[in-house]
Amino acid sequence: MTIHLQLAPLLALIAGILILVMPKLLDYIVASYLIIIGVIGLFNIQV
């Protein structure tokens, strides 16, 4: 049996757990996500 993990759902799960544990991280997690998505979009990086 093999398990194939996708990057986006894994990051969403980790971010959700971190937000539940430390709600003050929400701003940093959202800002980081938007910056990463913006860089990927600008440079057309295939993920």
CHARMM internal coordinates of N, CA and C (Angstrom, degrees):
IC EDIT
DIST 1 N 1 CA 1.4550
DIST 1 CA 1 C 1.5279
ANGL 1 N 1 CA 1 C 109.14
DIST 1 C 2 N 1.3193
ANGL 1 CA 1 C 2 N 116.16
DIHE 1 N 1 CA 1 C 2 N 128.18
DIST 2 N 2 CA 1.4631
ANGL 1 C 2 N 2 CA 120.43
DIHE 1 CA 1 C 2 N 2 CA 178.85
DIST 2 CA 2 C 1.5221
ANGL 2 N 2 CA 2 C 109.32
DIHE 1 C 2 N 2 CA 2 C -114.44
DIST 2 C 3 N 1.3104
ANGL 2 CA 2 C 3 N 114.94
DIHE 2 N 2 CA 2 C 3 N 148.53
DIST 3 N 3 CA 1.4542
ANGL 2 C 3 N 3 CA 121.55
DIHE 2 CA 2 C 3 N 3 CA 178.60
DIST 3 CA 3 C 1.5256
ANGL 3 N 3 CA 3 C 107.75
DIHE 2 C 3 N 3 CA 3 C -116.88
DIST 3 C 4 N 1.3273
ANGL 3 CA 3 C 4 N 116.23
DIHE 3 N 3 CA 3 C 4 N 123.75
DIST 4 N 4 CA 1.4622
ANGL 3 C 4 N 4 CA 121.17
DIHE 3 CA 3 C 4 N 4 CA 178.18
DIST 4 CA 4 C 1.5180
ANGL 4 N 4 CA 4 C 108.22
DIHE 3 C 4 N 4 CA 4 C -107.15
DIST 4 C 5 N 1.3089
ANGL 4 CA 4 C 5 N 117.14
DIHE 4 N 4 CA 4 C 5 N 116.39
DIST 5 N 5 CA 1.4544
ANGL 4 C 5 N 5 CA 121.38
DIHE 4 CA 4 C 5 N 5 CA -179.49
DIST 5 CA 5 C 1.5218
ANGL 5 N 5 CA 5 C 110.38
DIHE 4 C 5 N 5 CA 5 C -98.84
DIST 5 C 6 N 1.3135
ANGL 5 CA 5 C 6 N 116.23
DIHE 5 N 5 CA 5 C 6 N 134.01
DIST 6 N 6 CA 1.4459
ANGL 5 C 6 N 6 CA 121.87
DIHE 5 CA 5 C 6 N 6 CA 173.21
DIST 6 CA 6 C 1.5224
ANGL 6 N 6 CA 6 C 108.06
DIHE 5 C 6 N 6 CA 6 C -90.78
DIST 6 C 7 N 1.3060
ANGL 6 CA 6 C 7 N 116.98
DIHE 6 N 6 CA 6 C 7 N 151.83
DIST 7 N 7 CA 1.4599
ANGL 6 C 7 N 7 CA 120.69
DIHE 6 CA 6 C 7 N 7 CA -175.76
DIST 7 CA 7 C 1.5338
ANGL 7 N 7 CA 7 C 112.62
DIHE 6 C 7 N 7 CA 7 C -72.69
DIST 7 C 8 N 1.3232
ANGL 7 CA 7 C 8 N 117.89
DIHE 7 N 7 CA 7 C 8 N -46.72
DIST 8 N 8 CA 1.4761
ANGL 7 C 8 N 8 CA 120.91
DIHE 7 CA 7 C 8 N 8 CA -175.15
DIST 8 CA 8 C 1.5332
ANGL 8 N 8 CA 8 C 112.85
DIHE 7 C 8 N 8 CA 8 C -62.20
DIST 8 C 9 N 1.3381
ANGL 8 CA 8 C 9 N 119.62
DIHE 8 N 8 CA 8 C 9 N -48.83
DIST 9 N 9 CA 1.4714
ANGL 8 C 9 N 9 CA 117.81
DIHE 8 CA 8 C 9 N 9 CA 179.32
DIST 9 CA 9 C 1.5222
ANGL 9 N 9 CA 9 C 112.87
DIHE 8 C 9 N 9 CA 9 C -64.31
DIST 9 C 10 N 1.3209
ANGL 9 CA 9 C 10 N 117.09
DIHE 9 N 9 CA 9 C 10 N -34.14
DIST 10 N 10 CA 1.4565
ANGL 9 C 10 N 10 CA 120.34
DIHE 9 CA 9 C 10 N 10 CA 178.54
DIST 10 CA 10 C 1.5278
ANGL 10 N 10 CA 10 C 110.69
DIHE 9 C 10 N 10 CA 10 C -66.11
DIST 10 C 11 N 1.3202
ANGL 10 CA 10 C 11 N 116.72
DIHE 10 N 10 CA 10 C 11 N -43.87
DIST 11 N 11 CA 1.4625
ANGL 10 C 11 N 11 CA 120.58
DIHE 10 CA 10 C 11 N 11 CA 177.37
DIST 11 CA 11 C 1.5234
ANGL 11 N 11 CA 11 C 111.34
DIHE 10 C 11 N 11 CA 11 C -64.55
DIST 11 C 12 N 1.3377
ANGL 11 CA 11 C 12 N 116.75
DIHE 11 N 11 CA 11 C 12 N -39.09
DIST 12 N 12 CA 1.4609
ANGL 11 C 12 N 12 CA 120.40
DIHE 11 CA 11 C 12 N 12 CA 178.64
DIST 12 CA 12 C 1.5230
ANGL 12 N 12 CA 12 C 111.00
DIHE 11 C 12 N 12 CA 12 C -63.68
DIST 12 C 13 N 1.3219
ANGL 12 CA 12 C 13 N 117.16
DIHE 12 N 12 CA 12 C 13 N -40.49
DIST 13 N 13 CA 1.4554
ANGL 12 C 13 N 13 CA 121.11
DIHE 12 CA 12 C 13 N 13 CA 178.63
DIST 13 CA 13 C 1.5219
ANGL 13 N 13 CA 13 C 111.25
DIHE 12 C 13 N 13 CA 13 C -64.32
DIST 13 C 14 N 1.3155
ANGL 13 CA 13 C 14 N 116.51
DIHE 13 N 13 CA 13 C 14 N -46.47
DIST 14 N 14 CA 1.4732
ANGL 13 C 14 N 14 CA 120.97
DIHE 13 CA 13 C 14 N 14 CA 179.13
DIST 14 CA 14 C 1.5301
ANGL 14 N 14 CA 14 C 110.32
DIHE 13 C 14 N 14 CA 14 C -62.66
DIST 14 C 15 N 1.3385
ANGL 14 CA 14 C 15 N 116.66
DIHE 14 N 14 CA 14 C 15 N -43.96
DIST 15 N 15 CA 1.4662
ANGL 14 C 15 N 15 CA 120.34
DIHE 14 CA 14 C 15 N 15 CA 179.89
DIST 15 CA 15 C 1.5207
ANGL 15 N 15 CA 15 C 110.85
DIHE 14 C 15 N 15 CA 15 C -63.44
DIST 15 C 16 N 1.3218
ANGL 15 CA 15 C 16 N 117.34
DIHE 15 N 15 CA 15 C 16 N -41.31
DIST 16 N 16 CA 1.4588
ANGL 15 C 16 N 16 CA 120.73
DIHE 15 CA 15 C 16 N 16 CA 179.05
DIST 16 CA 16 C 1.5206
ANGL 16 N 16 CA 16 C 112.20
DIHE 15 C 16 N 16 CA 16 C -62.11
DIST 16 C 17 N 1.3211
ANGL 16 CA 16 C 17 N 116.22
DIHE 16 N 16 CA 16 C 17 N -42.82
DIST 17 N 17 CA 1.4656
ANGL 16 C 17 N 17 CA 120.10
DIHE 16 CA 16 C 17 N 17 CA 179.08
DIST 17 CA 17 C 1.5301
ANGL 17 N 17 CA 17 C 110.09
DIHE 16 C 17 N 17 CA 17 C -65.18
DIST 17 C 18 N 1.3345
ANGL 17 CA 17 C 18 N 116.89
DIHE 17 N 17 CA 17 C 18 N -43.02
DIST 18 N 18 CA 1.4655
ANGL 17 C 18 N 18 CA 119.67
DIHE 17 CA 17 C 18 N 18 CA 179.34
DIST 18 CA 18 C 1.5233
ANGL 18 N 18 CA 18 C 111.84
DIHE 17 C 18 N 18 CA 18 C -63.28
DIST 18 C 19 N 1.3389
ANGL 18 CA 18 C 19 N 117.01
DIHE 18 N 18 CA 18 C 19 N -38.46
DIST 19 N 19 CA 1.4613
ANGL 18 C 19 N 19 CA 120.41
DIHE 18 CA 18 C 19 N 19 CA 179.39
DIST 19 CA 19 C 1.5237
ANGL 19 N 19 CA 19 C 110.16
DIHE 18 C 19 N 19 CA 19 C -66.44
DIST 19 C 20 N 1.3474
ANGL 19 CA 19 C 20 N 117.25
DIHE 19 N 19 CA 19 C 20 N -38.66
DIST 20 N 20 CA 1.4645
ANGL 19 C 20 N 20 CA 119.76
DIHE 19 CA 19 C 20 N 20 CA 178.13
DIST 20 CA 20 C 1.5253
ANGL 20 N 20 CA 20 C 111.16
DIHE 19 C 20 N 20 CA 20 C -65.40
DIST 20 C 21 N 1.3349
ANGL 20 CA 20 C 21 N 116.05
DIHE 20 N 20 CA 20 C 21 N -39.44
DIST 21 N 21 CA 1.4640
ANGL 20 C 21 N 21 CA 120.08
DIHE 20 CA 20 C 21 N 21 CA -177.16
DIST 21 CA 21 C 1.5275
ANGL 21 N 21 CA 21 C 110.86
DIHE 20 C 21 N 21 CA 21 C -75.14
DIST 21 C 22 N 1.3223
ANGL 21 CA 21 C 22 N 116.41
DIHE 21 N 21 CA 21 C 22 N -44.72
DIST 22 N 22 CA 1.4697
ANGL 21 C 22 N 22 CA 120.99
DIHE 21 CA 21 C 22 N 22 CA -177.53
DIST 22 CA 22 C 1.5268
ANGL 22 N 22 CA 22 C 109.39
DIHE 21 C 22 N 22 CA 22 C -132.64
DIST 22 C 23 N 1.3315
ANGL 22 CA 22 C 23 N 118.75
DIHE 22 N 22 CA 22 C 23 N 88.56
DIST 23 N 23 CA 1.4696
ANGL 22 C 23 N 23 CA 122.08
DIHE 22 CA 22 C 23 N 23 CA -175.03
DIST 23 CA 23 C 1.5365
ANGL 23 N 23 CA 23 C 114.17
DIHE 22 C 23 N 23 CA 23 C -57.74
DIST 23 C 24 N 1.3210
ANGL 23 CA 23 C 24 N 118.40
DIHE 23 N 23 CA 23 C 24 N -24.01
DIST 24 N 24 CA 1.4658
ANGL 23 C 24 N 24 CA 120.04
DIHE 23 CA 23 C 24 N 24 CA -179.56
DIST 24 CA 24 C 1.5304
ANGL 24 N 24 CA 24 C 111.89
DIHE 23 C 24 N 24 CA 24 C -68.42
DIST 24 C 25 N 1.3339
ANGL 24 CA 24 C 25 N 117.28
DIHE 24 N 24 CA 24 C 25 N -14.87
DIST 25 N 25 CA 1.4650
ANGL 24 C 25 N 25 CA 120.45
DIHE 24 CA 24 C 25 N 25 CA 178.75
DIST 25 CA 25 C 1.5247
ANGL 25 N 25 CA 25 C 112.64
DIHE 24 C 25 N 25 CA 25 C -75.85
DIST 25 C 26 N 1.3270
ANGL 25 CA 25 C 26 N 118.04
DIHE 25 N 25 CA 25 C 26 N -11.27
DIST 26 N 26 CA 1.4600
ANGL 25 C 26 N 26 CA 121.40
DIHE 25 CA 25 C 26 N 26 CA -175.45
DIST 26 CA 26 C 1.5199
ANGL 26 N 26 CA 26 C 112.13
DIHE 25 C 26 N 26 CA 26 C -53.41
DIST 26 C 27 N 1.3195
ANGL 26 CA 26 C 27 N 117.91
DIHE 26 N 26 CA 26 C 27 N -46.73
DIST 27 N 27 CA 1.4666
ANGL 26 C 27 N 27 CA 121.34
DIHE 26 CA 26 C 27 N 27 CA -179.25
DIST 27 CA 27 C 1.5226
ANGL 27 N 27 CA 27 C 111.26
DIHE 26 C 27 N 27 CA 27 C -59.45
DIST 27 C 28 N 1.3278
ANGL 27 CA 27 C 28 N 116.62
DIHE 27 N 27 CA 27 C 28 N -44.58
DIST 28 N 28 CA 1.4626
ANGL 27 C 28 N 28 CA 120.32
DIHE 27 CA 27 C 28 N 28 CA -177.79
DIST 28 CA 28 C 1.5299
ANGL 28 N 28 CA 28 C 111.85
DIHE 27 C 28 N 28 CA 28 C -69.49
DIST 28 C 29 N 1.3244
ANGL 28 CA 28 C 29 N 116.29
DIHE 28 N 28 CA 28 C 29 N -38.04
DIST 29 N 29 CA 1.4628
ANGL 28 C 29 N 29 CA 119.29
DIHE 28 CA 28 C 29 N 29 CA 179.97
DIST 29 CA 29 C 1.5228
ANGL 29 N 29 CA 29 C 110.81
DIHE 28 C 29 N 29 CA 29 C -67.35
DIST 29 C 30 N 1.3252
ANGL 29 CA 29 C 30 N 117.37
DIHE 29 N 29 CA 29 C 30 N -44.07
DIST 30 N 30 CA 1.4600
ANGL 29 C 30 N 30 CA 120.95
DIHE 29 CA 29 C 30 N 30 CA 179.49
DIST 30 CA 30 C 1.5239
ANGL 30 N 30 CA 30 C 110.53
DIHE 29 C 30 N 30 CA 30 C -65.34
DIST 30 C 31 N 1.3202
ANGL 30 CA 30 C 31 N 117.33
DIHE 30 N 30 CA 30 C 31 N -43.72
DIST 31 N 31 CA 1.4628
ANGL 30 C 31 N 31 CA 120.68
DIHE 30 CA 30 C 31 N 31 CA 179.57
DIST 31 CA 31 C 1.5325
ANGL 31 N 31 CA 31 C 110.69
DIHE 30 C 31 N 31 CA 31 C -63.07
DIST 31 C 32 N 1.3156
ANGL 31 CA 31 C 32 N 117.36
DIHE 31 N 31 CA 31 C 32 N -43.12
DIST 32 N 32 CA 1.4601
ANGL 31 C 32 N 32 CA 120.76
DIHE 31 CA 31 C 32 N 32 CA 179.14
DIST 32 CA 32 C 1.5200
ANGL 32 N 32 CA 32 C 110.94
DIHE 31 C 32 N 32 CA 32 C -62.94
DIST 32 C 33 N 1.3324
ANGL 32 CA 32 C 33 N 116.91
DIHE 32 N 32 CA 32 C 33 N -42.94
DIST 33 N 33 CA 1.4574
ANGL 32 C 33 N 33 CA 121.00
DIHE 32 CA 32 C 33 N 33 CA 179.28
DIST 33 CA 33 C 1.5276
ANGL 33 N 33 CA 33 C 110.63
DIHE 32 C 33 N 33 CA 33 C -60.98
DIST 33 C 34 N 1.3195
ANGL 33 CA 33 C 34 N 116.79
DIHE 33 N 33 CA 33 C 34 N -46.09
DIST 34 N 34 CA 1.4675
ANGL 33 C 34 N 34 CA 119.80
DIHE 33 CA 33 C 34 N 34 CA -178.80
DIST 34 CA 34 C 1.5194
ANGL 34 N 34 CA 34 C 111.69
DIHE 33 C 34 N 34 CA 34 C -64.80
DIST 34 C 35 N 1.3219
ANGL 34 CA 34 C 35 N 117.88
DIHE 34 N 34 CA 34 C 35 N -39.23
DIST 35 N 35 CA 1.4608
ANGL 34 C 35 N 35 CA 121.22
DIHE 34 CA 34 C 35 N 35 CA 178.39
DIST 35 CA 35 C 1.5232
ANGL 35 N 35 CA 35 C 110.34
DIHE 34 C 35 N 35 CA 35 C -64.90
DIST 35 C 36 N 1.3279
ANGL 35 CA 35 C 36 N 117.08
DIHE 35 N 35 CA 35 C 36 N -45.16
DIST 36 N 36 CA 1.4680
ANGL 35 C 36 N 36 CA 120.35
DIHE 35 CA 35 C 36 N 36 CA -179.21
DIST 36 CA 36 C 1.5242
ANGL 36 N 36 CA 36 C 111.00
DIHE 35 C 36 N 36 CA 36 C -63.84
DIST 36 C 37 N 1.3356
ANGL 36 CA 36 C 37 N 117.77
DIHE 36 N 36 CA 36 C 37 N -44.80
DIST 37 N 37 CA 1.4629
ANGL 36 C 37 N 37 CA 121.13
DIHE 36 CA 36 C 37 N 37 CA 178.75
DIST 37 CA 37 C 1.5326
ANGL 37 N 37 CA 37 C 110.38
DIHE 36 C 37 N 37 CA 37 C -63.19
DIST 37 C 38 N 1.3207
ANGL 37 CA 37 C 38 N 116.70
DIHE 37 N 37 CA 37 C 38 N -38.67
DIST 38 N 38 CA 1.4672
ANGL 37 C 38 N 38 CA 120.27
DIHE 37 CA 37 C 38 N 38 CA 178.12
DIST 38 CA 38 C 1.5169
ANGL 38 N 38 CA 38 C 112.44
DIHE 37 C 38 N 38 CA 38 C -64.29
DIST 38 C 39 N 1.3203
ANGL 38 CA 38 C 39 N 117.36
DIHE 38 N 38 CA 38 C 39 N -44.15
DIST 39 N 39 CA 1.4779
ANGL 38 C 39 N 39 CA 121.38
DIHE 38 CA 38 C 39 N 39 CA 179.21
DIST 39 CA 39 C 1.5169
ANGL 39 N 39 CA 39 C 110.02
DIHE 38 C 39 N 39 CA 39 C -64.81
DIST 39 C 40 N 1.3385
ANGL 39 CA 39 C 40 N 117.02
DIHE 39 N 39 CA 39 C 40 N -42.19
DIST 40 N 40 CA 1.4623
ANGL 39 C 40 N 40 CA 120.55
DIHE 39 CA 39 C 40 N 40 CA 178.62
DIST 40 CA 40 C 1.5173
ANGL 40 N 40 CA 40 C 109.97
DIHE 39 C 40 N 40 CA 40 C -62.00
DIST 40 C 41 N 1.3200
ANGL 40 CA 40 C 41 N 117.15
DIHE 40 N 40 CA 40 C 41 N -41.89
DIST 41 N 41 CA 1.4553
ANGL 40 C 41 N 41 CA 121.15
DIHE 40 CA 40 C 41 N 41 CA 179.43
DIST 41 CA 41 C 1.5205
ANGL 41 N 41 CA 41 C 113.36
DIHE 40 C 41 N 41 CA 41 C -67.77
DIST 41 C 42 N 1.3276
ANGL 41 CA 41 C 42 N 116.99
DIHE 41 N 41 CA 41 C 42 N -40.21
DIST 42 N 42 CA 1.4563
ANGL 41 C 42 N 42 CA 120.71
DIHE 41 CA 41 C 42 N 42 CA -179.35
DIST 42 CA 42 C 1.5345
ANGL 42 N 42 CA 42 C 112.43
DIHE 41 C 42 N 42 CA 42 C -66.54
DIST 42 C 43 N 1.2968
ANGL 42 CA 42 C 43 N 115.95
DIHE 42 N 42 CA 42 C 43 N -42.10
DIST 43 N 43 CA 1.4477
ANGL 42 C 43 N 43 CA 119.86
DIHE 42 CA 42 C 43 N 43 CA -174.79
DIST 43 CA 43 C 1.5319
ANGL 43 N 43 CA 43 C 112.56
DIHE 42 C 43 N 43 CA 43 C -98.82
DIST 43 C 44 N 1.3486
ANGL 43 CA 43 C 44 N 117.34
DIHE 43 N 43 CA 43 C 44 N 5.39
DIST 44 N 44 CA 1.4479
ANGL 43 C 44 N 44 CA 123.07
DIHE 43 CA 43 C 44 N 44 CA 176.95
DIST 44 CA 44 C 1.5226
ANGL 44 N 44 CA 44 C 111.44
DIHE 43 C 44 N 44 CA 44 C 51.31
DIST 44 C 45 N 1.3217
ANGL 44 CA 44 C 45 N 116.38
DIHE 44 N 44 CA 44 C 45 N 48.86
DIST 45 N 45 CA 1.4523
ANGL 44 C 45 N 45 CA 122.47
DIHE 44 CA 44 C 45 N 45 CA -179.35
DIST 45 CA 45 C 1.5204
ANGL 45 N 45 CA 45 C 108.71
DIHE 44 C 45 N 45 CA 45 C -80.83
DIST 45 C 46 N 1.3257
ANGL 45 CA 45 C 46 N 117.05
DIHE 45 N 45 CA 45 C 46 N 130.78
DIST 46 N 46 CA 1.4606
ANGL 45 C 46 N 46 CA 122.26
DIHE 45 CA 45 C 46 N 46 CA 177.62
DIST 46 CA 46 C 1.5175
ANGL 46 N 46 CA 46 C 109.69
DIHE 45 C 46 N 46 CA 46 C -85.96
DIST 46 C 47 N 1.3397
ANGL 46 CA 46 C 47 N 116.02
DIHE 46 N 46 CA 46 C 47 N 117.94
DIST 47 N 47 CA 1.4693
ANGL 46 C 47 N 47 CA 120.08
DIHE 46 CA 46 C 47 N 47 CA -179.55
DIST 47 CA 47 C 1.5041
ANGL 47 N 47 CA 47 C 109.66
DIHE 46 C 47 N 47 CA 47 C -103.01
END
COOR INIT
IC SEED 1 N 1 CA 1 C
IC BUILD
